[in-house]
Amino acid sequence: CCFSCLPPSSSPHTGFNTMSSSSQCALRVSLSASIFLLGMIWVCTMIGHAKYEGFRVAAPLARQSTSTMTRAFYKPVPATEGCATPKTAIFAESRRDQHPSQRFSTQIFQNSRRFRRAAGSSSRVAQDILTVNAVAPAVIFGGGRVGQALKEMGEGQDVILKRHDPWPEDAPEGPIFVATRNDALDAVIEKVPEDRREDLVFMQNGMLGPYLKEKGLENATQVLVYFAVAKLGDDPTDGVTDMNPEGLTAANGKWAKAAAERFKNKGLSCKVLNKEDFDAAMFEKLIWISSFMLVGARHPGATVGDVEKNYTGEVSNLMTELADAVSKFEGVKFGPQLPERLCAYARSVAHFPTAVKEFEWRNGYFNELSKEAYKNGQKEDPCSTHSGYLAELGIGKIIPFPFKGYKEYITEEEMQQQDEILTKFEIKRDEENEKRIKRKKEMDEKRKQERERAESVRKEKQLHEEQGSKARQLQMAKTAAEEETKRSLR
């Protein structure tokens, strides 16, 4: 086509001019077809490149921007001067004289550039989101398996403190994870400055509520840890079960979301719950650990998996009994299929050994429920199976209820001892009542004496003031009489 526009004398391609008309036509068709095919290949390449580059960067990081990027890719370039910059207006004006195929290829090129700009913008937005959700630096008490795992979940800015380490002056202004045994909590709390104690995050098993309330930390963050670390340095295994595929680890409090973000950094699940739901979840774990450890201790050498597999009925009955007692005394409502859900978790940690540990934090809570029931005048033990198993193992034998229903575990001598204990308990309770009444009478008498003493002081002061007033009046009268006598003598 280009060759036909040149005059024959000026064309350097003399061979072309000497060709016949049919040959020239054929050559023009071949050249046009070749140029068309090359143009289509270039157009397809640009489209594919734009899609690949844009979606490779933007799609995994900012799915919310997909519609924006799609509109940017397919939106026509403005052809009016009113909605374009001066440079774009000139370009739009020049496109009017272009061949349709040329305008199409130029359109694709411009839209592909716009697509890449949108993708870059989406990447920056996604990076900002990731920066906001970064793991907060923390102080971690405890250098054991859980403490080291918590540090590895962070981003290298955490500080680990062991038992005898002092509080660092440059401690991060973030959560303070307590990954120690329960008996070390007093030392940890004392080490933390008072203005930072609201940042404490307790991760211990057992009933922490009364202890934290006593320390003035009833609103502190708590985490129910359902992931397991087999040994120091190992990656944690999440407590995901066939009945709770979403995971069981939960948190509540000021730093609950920060804890969840830290766990998710290692692929672990964590639910942020309100106080009511968290309390129910906490009691569920307390029931699980108290029941499985106690039943396992009755069968020496049994693991958690052995209890779940071989003594399912025994542990299920115990968990149901303890759940009923908690619901009665604490008003907690549990979800359906509680024994089944807790047995499902037991299958995920089947290799764990069983033993009754940290009694005052775990089984001791249910033992106290039995005692409170007796003090309140109830005739039956709300945790009778639990109390019987404790008596069998020689743990927590001093139960205020008679051994009704426990006889298979108790000897005659122990029955007699129990009767003596109950008698002493009742005598002690009566003595405490008498002492309380006596103290009340003493306080009333003391307050009466104080009132009488105050009244006596008041009256004495009033009398003294009246006597002083009379003396002043007499003195004034005497002075006036003396002055009158002197005037009459003059």
Legacy VTK file of the C-alpha trace (Angstrom):
# vtk DataFile Version 3.0
C-alpha trace
ASCII
DATASET POLYDATA
POINTS 490 float
0.000 0.000 0.000
2.814 2.347 0.877
4.658 1.547 -2.344
1.631 2.411 -4.470
1.603 5.938 -3.038
5.045 6.719 -4.511
5.527 7.819 -8.093
7.321 5.268 -10.268
10.325 7.525 -10.920
11.000 8.202 -7.263
10.516 4.679 -6.013
13.792 2.951 -5.227
12.056 -0.373 -5.658
12.235 -0.618 -9.426
11.552 -4.311 -9.231
8.141 -3.580 -7.746
7.265 -1.128 -10.542
8.170 -3.621 -13.239
5.847 -6.261 -11.776
2.493 -6.953 -13.331
-0.693 -5.581 -11.776
-1.817 -8.990 -10.536
1.564 -9.636 -8.889
1.507 -6.218 -7.209
-1.988 -6.894 -5.884
-0.945 -10.251 -4.509
2.093 -8.745 -2.808
-0.022 -5.984 -1.266
-2.476 -8.569 0.127
0.376 -10.660 1.603
2.014 -7.648 3.234
-1.306 -6.453 4.666
-2.104 -9.890 6.074
1.353 -10.152 7.661
1.058 -6.715 9.262
-2.445 -7.555 10.538
-1.280 -10.821 12.102
1.725 -9.150 13.754
-0.573 -6.447 15.137
-2.997 -8.999 16.599
-0.119 -10.918 18.190
1.118 -7.677 19.780
-2.377 -6.788 21.042
-2.885 -10.239 22.626
0.562 -10.062 24.206
-0.202 -6.687 25.791
-3.550 -7.896 27.162
-2.024 -11.034 28.645
0.896 -9.114 30.122
-1.413 -6.550 31.738
-3.681 -9.203 33.213
-0.788 -11.288 34.504
1.129 -8.399 36.073
-1.962 -6.789 37.576
-3.575 -9.871 39.059
-0.261 -11.372 40.179
0.371 -8.387 42.476
-3.081 -7.100 43.323
-5.460 -10.023 43.585
-3.931 -11.879 46.566
-3.489 -8.682 48.582
-6.547 -6.532 47.815
-9.565 -8.431 46.582
-11.749 -5.506 47.506
-10.187 -3.480 44.674
-10.997 -5.973 41.897
-14.059 -4.065 40.711
-12.074 -0.813 40.637
-9.294 -2.376 38.569
-11.757 -3.973 36.162
-13.470 -0.649 35.551
-10.062 0.948 34.970
-9.184 -1.729 32.379
-12.391 -1.518 30.359
-13.258 2.169 30.806
-12.954 4.056 27.457
-10.422 6.866 27.234
-12.300 10.230 27.292
-12.486 11.725 23.776
-13.792 15.139 24.816
-11.620 18.022 25.862
-13.800 18.817 28.859
-12.840 15.678 30.783
-9.178 15.375 29.829
-5.924 17.187 30.534
-4.536 19.389 27.695
-2.070 16.691 26.662
-4.778 14.011 26.681
-7.137 16.289 24.752
-4.573 16.695 21.958
-4.062 12.923 21.927
-7.834 12.332 21.786
-8.182 14.838 18.916
-5.419 13.137 16.938
-7.110 9.734 17.360
-10.151 10.837 15.393
-8.180 10.593 12.149
-6.764 7.154 12.995
-7.888 3.931 11.383
-10.276 1.920 13.655
-7.673 -0.832 14.088
-5.079 1.748 15.143
-7.496 3.329 17.672
-8.265 -0.133 19.094
-4.600 -1.014 19.623
-3.929 2.424 21.185
-7.002 1.962 23.449
-5.717 -1.401 24.693
-2.289 0.058 25.409
-3.711 2.967 27.405
-6.106 0.715 29.365
-3.331 -1.756 30.167
-1.293 1.113 31.608
-4.311 2.217 33.647
-4.794 -1.373 34.850
-1.194 -1.562 36.074
-1.572 1.783 37.889
-4.736 0.473 39.615
-2.934 -2.719 40.558
-0.065 -0.735 42.070
-2.492 1.400 44.054
-4.263 -1.710 45.342
-0.928 -3.192 46.385
-0.153 -0.077 48.409
-3.592 -0.243 50.087
-3.057 -3.911 50.921
0.402 -3.171 52.331
-1.142 -0.479 54.548
-3.687 -3.033 55.803
-0.931 -5.506 56.575
0.992 -2.796 58.425
-2.055 -2.009 60.595
-2.490 -5.699 61.476
1.186 -6.233 62.302
1.939 -8.243 65.461
2.362 -5.909 68.446
5.718 -6.183 70.290
5.282 -7.811 73.696
6.920 -8.773 76.959
6.808 -12.540 77.541
7.217 -14.060 81.000
8.476 -17.639 80.753
11.160 -19.167 78.579
9.597 -22.611 78.278
7.839 -24.247 75.343
4.902 -21.846 75.205
7.037 -18.765 75.906
9.456 -19.571 73.084
6.555 -20.352 70.749
5.027 -16.940 71.544
8.302 -15.231 70.682
8.543 -17.058 67.350
5.020 -15.852 66.541
6.240 -12.253 66.823
8.379 -10.128 64.530
11.633 -10.098 66.480
10.806 -7.165 68.787
9.621 -9.150 71.836
11.387 -9.356 75.192
11.477 -12.665 77.119
11.838 -12.517 80.914
12.690 -15.507 83.076
12.047 -16.012 86.773
14.884 -13.856 88.127
15.156 -11.276 85.332
14.404 -7.646 86.329
11.773 -5.588 84.567
13.390 -3.890 81.531
13.344 -0.087 81.353
12.716 -0.186 77.587
9.884 -2.729 77.751
7.583 -2.606 74.695
4.290 -0.759 75.179
2.214 -3.799 74.288
0.755 -6.962 75.829
2.561 -8.754 78.643
2.093 -12.502 78.127
2.368 -14.645 81.266
3.364 -18.157 80.155
4.398 -19.552 83.552
3.035 -22.031 86.051
0.250 -20.877 88.332
2.474 -20.884 91.423
4.709 -18.211 89.829
1.925 -15.683 89.280
2.548 -13.754 92.522
6.183 -13.106 91.592
5.276 -12.080 88.045
2.605 -9.602 89.136
4.904 -8.060 91.731
7.616 -7.571 89.096
5.321 -5.685 86.699
4.907 -1.934 87.423
1.430 -1.029 88.650
0.712 1.215 85.658
1.418 -1.725 83.297
-0.552 -4.456 85.059
-3.629 -3.796 82.934
-1.532 -5.120 79.995
-1.073 -8.574 81.549
-2.294 -11.514 79.460
-2.817 -14.692 81.528
-2.554 -18.022 79.680
-2.763 -20.465 82.595
-5.116 -23.417 82.940
-7.574 -23.613 85.797
-9.890 -21.288 87.687
-8.161 -17.893 87.798
-11.227 -15.722 88.470
-11.082 -15.495 92.311
-7.305 -15.029 92.268
-7.403 -12.221 89.713
-10.240 -10.519 91.585
-8.196 -10.637 94.787
-5.308 -8.971 92.933
-7.590 -6.311 91.418
-7.071 -7.758 87.923
-10.537 -9.164 87.235
-10.601 -7.277 83.896
-7.195 -8.516 82.740
-6.863 -10.293 79.391
-7.146 -14.085 79.514
-6.405 -16.674 76.839
-7.694 -20.246 76.729
-4.822 -22.066 75.064
-5.857 -25.132 73.093
-2.699 -25.408 70.992
0.085 -27.719 72.130
3.885 -27.509 71.921
5.418 -30.987 72.175
8.927 -29.835 73.059
11.059 -26.700 73.155
11.501 -25.249 69.691
8.724 -27.249 68.012
5.944 -25.565 66.088
2.648 -25.475 68.013
-0.173 -27.818 67.003
-3.591 -26.192 66.829
-6.460 -27.690 68.851
-8.775 -28.153 65.879
-11.293 -30.987 66.248
-13.823 -32.714 64.034
-16.614 -31.020 66.026
-14.911 -27.603 66.192
-13.020 -27.208 62.908
-12.825 -23.447 63.485
-10.551 -24.046 66.505
-11.037 -23.774 70.266
-8.432 -21.239 71.433
-10.189 -18.103 72.694
-9.325 -14.753 74.265
-11.077 -11.935 76.103
-9.927 -8.543 77.310
-7.888 -5.514 76.268
-5.242 -7.442 74.293
-7.473 -10.243 72.975
-7.235 -9.092 69.348
-3.463 -8.644 69.609
-3.144 -12.200 70.929
-5.311 -13.500 68.085
-3.165 -11.707 65.482
-0.009 -13.167 67.031
-1.420 -16.705 66.927
-2.622 -16.296 63.343
0.918 -15.319 62.384
1.777 -18.998 62.962
-1.410 -20.327 61.397
-3.188 -20.906 64.728
-6.855 -20.137 65.279
-8.127 -17.844 68.031
-11.624 -16.507 68.742
-12.158 -13.140 70.450
-15.167 -13.610 72.750
-17.254 -11.386 74.993
-17.126 -11.941 78.749
-20.186 -14.210 78.959
-19.094 -16.521 76.129
-15.516 -16.550 77.388
-16.597 -17.620 80.888
-18.554 -20.526 79.406
-15.526 -21.564 77.324
-13.252 -21.234 80.375
-15.482 -23.502 82.475
-15.606 -26.021 79.623
-11.832 -26.288 79.626
-11.785 -26.471 83.437
-14.286 -29.339 83.277
-12.224 -31.065 80.580
-8.890 -30.936 82.375
-10.372 -31.777 85.809
-12.351 -34.749 84.470
-9.796 -36.332 82.141
-6.919 -35.950 84.592
-8.953 -37.389 87.484
-10.317 -40.375 85.532
-6.881 -41.025 84.072
-5.358 -40.992 87.572
-7.806 -43.760 88.594
-6.299 -45.930 85.840
-2.504 -45.740 86.240
-0.599 -45.242 83.013
-3.627 -44.124 81.012
-3.158 -41.288 78.541
-5.817 -38.806 77.520
-6.504 -40.945 74.456
-6.918 -44.066 76.603
-9.470 -42.285 78.790
-11.432 -41.102 75.757
-11.361 -44.518 74.087
-11.650 -46.987 76.979
-13.452 -45.025 79.717
-15.787 -42.857 77.660
-18.865 -43.421 79.813
-16.994 -42.781 83.051
-15.468 -39.468 81.930
-18.653 -38.350 80.141
-20.762 -38.856 83.292
-18.230 -36.927 85.348
-18.149 -34.018 82.870
-21.949 -33.870 82.821
-22.066 -33.789 86.640
-19.505 -30.985 86.866
-21.243 -28.980 84.124
-24.555 -29.236 85.989
-22.880 -28.038 89.195
-21.315 -25.032 87.428
-24.628 -24.134 85.808
-26.345 -24.285 89.197
-23.794 -22.295 91.179
-22.471 -19.897 88.518
-25.461 -19.567 86.178
-23.334 -20.482 83.151
-25.101 -21.857 80.074
-23.176 -24.422 78.032
-23.701 -25.318 74.397
-25.119 -28.671 73.264
-23.129 -31.925 73.178
-20.636 -30.818 75.819
-19.177 -34.308 76.545
-18.916 -35.111 72.828
-17.121 -31.845 72.048
-14.655 -32.273 74.912
-13.980 -35.891 73.921
-13.287 -34.670 70.388
-10.597 -32.346 71.783
-9.172 -35.247 73.801
-8.626 -37.144 70.552
-6.484 -34.273 69.245
-4.138 -34.541 72.283
-4.425 -38.285 72.795
-0.718 -38.664 73.663
-0.901 -36.389 76.729
-0.327 -38.153 80.103
-2.847 -37.862 82.923
-2.265 -36.746 86.528
-4.080 -34.589 89.089
-1.958 -31.437 89.301
-2.410 -27.900 90.618
-5.338 -29.085 92.713
-6.347 -25.676 94.083
-6.625 -24.259 90.536
-8.442 -27.207 88.935
-10.244 -29.940 90.896
-10.120 -27.804 94.031
-12.787 -25.539 92.562
-15.315 -28.389 92.415
-14.280 -29.574 95.872
-15.110 -26.083 97.143
-18.532 -26.280 95.476
-19.222 -29.374 97.586
-18.215 -27.545 100.754
-20.308 -24.489 99.897
-23.322 -26.706 99.263
-22.953 -28.209 102.735
-22.555 -24.793 104.369
-25.744 -23.654 102.644
-27.676 -26.510 104.209
-27.949 -28.819 101.171
-28.282 -32.524 101.889
-26.601 -33.892 98.755
-23.207 -33.340 97.217
-23.568 -31.620 93.799
-20.272 -33.231 92.729
-20.680 -36.633 94.389
-18.831 -38.631 91.691
-15.988 -36.131 91.702
-15.765 -36.250 95.504
-15.822 -40.059 95.443
-12.945 -40.243 92.938
-10.919 -37.805 95.042
-11.562 -39.951 98.123
-10.496 -43.065 96.224
-7.176 -41.450 95.270
-6.635 -39.942 98.720
-6.916 -36.381 97.404
-9.139 -33.885 99.171
-10.472 -36.455 101.662
-11.935 -33.860 103.990
-15.351 -33.604 102.401
-18.061 -31.977 104.517
-20.727 -34.426 103.283
-21.005 -37.892 104.808
-19.668 -40.665 102.589
-23.096 -41.533 101.315
-22.609 -43.272 97.981
-18.820 -43.443 98.387
-18.690 -46.639 100.444
-16.956 -48.652 97.744
-13.928 -46.378 98.195
-14.030 -45.825 101.961
-13.004 -48.114 104.832
-14.747 -48.273 108.198
-11.883 -46.396 109.807
-12.197 -43.618 107.261
-15.956 -43.534 107.846
-15.311 -42.979 111.540
-12.726 -40.316 110.756
-15.209 -38.658 108.462
-17.839 -38.582 111.187
-15.319 -36.952 113.506
-14.419 -34.468 110.794
-18.066 -33.613 110.238
-18.606 -33.232 113.962
-15.583 -30.979 114.241
-16.743 -29.075 111.205
-20.160 -28.488 112.755
-18.649 -27.587 116.124
-16.237 -25.219 114.392
-19.090 -23.688 112.450
-21.085 -23.185 115.666
-18.035 -21.735 117.387
-17.521 -19.352 114.490
-21.148 -18.297 114.731
-20.791 -17.740 118.471
-17.606 -15.757 117.923
-19.322 -13.706 115.255
-22.247 -12.975 117.596
-19.843 -12.165 120.413
-17.832 -9.822 118.202
-21.041 -8.115 117.151
-22.081 -7.624 120.769
-18.635 -6.303 121.634
-18.746 -3.879 118.735
-22.231 -2.716 119.751
-21.075 -2.255 123.345
-17.993 -0.413 122.213
-20.017 1.907 120.014
-22.440 2.502 122.926
-19.588 3.388 125.257
-18.126 5.730 122.650
-21.472 7.448 122.260
-21.826 7.795 126.069
-18.290 9.126 126.341
-18.906 11.654 123.599
-22.160 12.729 125.270
-20.381 13.125 128.632
-17.655 15.229 127.052
-20.262 17.375 125.341
-22.195 17.949 128.576
-19.030 18.710 130.514
-17.983 21.215 127.892
-21.437 22.793 127.946
-21.372 23.051 131.761
-17.910 24.561 131.641
-19.081 27.133 129.120
-22.131 27.984 131.278
-19.991 28.390 134.400
-17.558 30.598 132.514
-20.431 32.724 131.267
-21.794 33.189 134.802
-18.334 34.093 136.122
-17.916 36.696 133.431
-21.323 38.178 134.239
-20.484 38.417 137.992
-17.162 40.019 137.200
-18.815 42.550 134.955
-21.417 43.340 137.650
-18.686 43.732 140.312
-16.687 46.026 138.047
-19.756 48.152 137.341
-20.512 48.448 141.109
-16.960 49.557 141.882
-17.091 52.244 139.192
-20.429 53.471 140.543
-18.956 53.722 144.079
-16.005 55.736 142.811
-18.269 58.189 140.988
-20.412 58.742 144.102
-17.329 59.419 146.241
-16.104 62.020 143.758
LINES 1 491
490 0 1 2 3 4 5 6 7 8 9 10 11 12 13 14 15 16 17 18 19 20 21 22 23 24 25 26 27 28 29 30 31 32 33 34 35 36 37 38 39 40 41 42 43 44 45 46 47 48 49 50 51 52 53 54 55 56 57 58 59 60 61 62 63 64 65 66 67 68 69 70 71 72 73 74 75 76 77 78 79 80 81 82 83 84 85 86 87 88 89 90 91 92 93 94 95 96 97 98 99 100 101 102 103 104 105 106 107 108 109 110 111 112 113 114 115 116 117 118 119 120 121 122 123 124 125 126 127 128 129 130 131 132 133 134 135 136 137 138 139 140 141 142 143 144 145 146 147 148 149 150 151 152 153 154 155 156 157 158 159 160 161 162 163 164 165 166 167 168 169 170 171 172 173 174 175 176 177 178 179 180 181 182 183 184 185 186 187 188 189 190 191 192 193 194 195 196 197 198 199 200 201 202 203 204 205 206 207 208 209 210 211 212 213 214 215 216 217 218 219 220 221 222 223 224 225 226 227 228 229 230 231 232 233 234 235 236 237 238 239 240 241 242 243 244 245 246 247 248 249 250 251 252 253 254 255 256 257 258 259 260 261 262 263 264 265 266 267 268 269 270 271 272 273 274 275 276 277 278 279 280 281 282 283 284 285 286 287 288 289 290 291 292 293 294 295 296 297 298 299 300 301 302 303 304 305 306 307 308 309 310 311 312 313 314 315 316 317 318 319 320 321 322 323 324 325 326 327 328 329 330 331 332 333 334 335 336 337 338 339 340 341 342 343 344 345 346 347 348 349 350 351 352 353 354 355 356 357 358 359 360 361 362 363 364 365 366 367 368 369 370 371 372 373 374 375 376 377 378 379 380 381 382 383 384 385 386 387 388 389 390 391 392 393 394 395 396 397 398 399 400 401 402 403 404 405 406 407 408 409 410 411 412 413 414 415 416 417 418 419 420 421 422 423 424 425 426 427 428 429 430 431 432 433 434 435 436 437 438 439 440 441 442 443 444 445 446 447 448 449 450 451 452 453 454 455 456 457 458 459 460 461 462 463 464 465 466 467 468 469 470 471 472 473 474 475 476 477 478 479 480 481 482 483 484 485 486 487 488 489
